Amino acid sequence: MPAYTWEDKNSGKRIDIIRTFSEYTVPPTEEESGIKPEDAKWERIIMGAPTVNKPWNWGKKGTW
C-alpha cells in the first residue's frame, strides 16, 4: 500500500498515512494526526516520482 503525505494548512504539520489506492482522498483522522477534524484543513502533498536504484550488475547476463 502506498503512503500519502498530508499537510495541515492551519498548523503546518505534515504526516504520512498508509492507505489503499481506493482511499487516497480520505484525510487523516484524529487518531492518526492528533488534530481534531474541525481544527484542521488537510491538503494532500503530491511528491515527485519514485526512483529505482539498481546495483551495477543488475540485468547483465553471467554476472551472478
N, C-alpha and C positions, 0 to 999 in steps of 0.2 A: 504494500500500500504506500502511496506517496505521502510526503509530508508537505503541508501547505503553511506558508508564513503569513500571519495576520498581524496588523498593526492597529492599535487603538489611537485614533486621531486626537482624542482628548488628553491622554496621558503620555503618548509616545511609546508605550510599551509594545514590544514585539514578542510574538510567541509562535512556535512551530507546533502544528497539530497534525497528527496522522489520521487520515480519513480515507474512505474508499473513493473510487472515482465518481460514484453517483452522489456523494455528499460533499463535493468540493465547494459548494456555495454556502454551506452551513457554517456560520461564525462560531467562534469559541464559546463554550458555555461558562457559567460562573465557576463550576468545579475545575475546569481546565485553566482558566485565566486568573481567578481570584478577584475579578471585577464584575460588579452587578451589570446585567444586560441593559438596564435603563441608564447607566452611567457611562456606557461605552459606545463608541462609534467605530466599528470594526471595518477595516478595508484590507482585502487580500492583496499581498505583495507578490507580483509575478517576477520571479528571479530569472536569470539567464538560462540558457540551455545547459543540460547536464553534460559533463565531459567524460570521456572514456580514456582511461590510462591503460596503455598496453606495454608489456615488457618488450625488451629489444628483440627477443626471439619469437614473438607471437606471430603465428601464421606461416612460419617458414618450415619447409619440409626438411626432415633429417636433423633437426637441432634438439631433439628430445633425448 
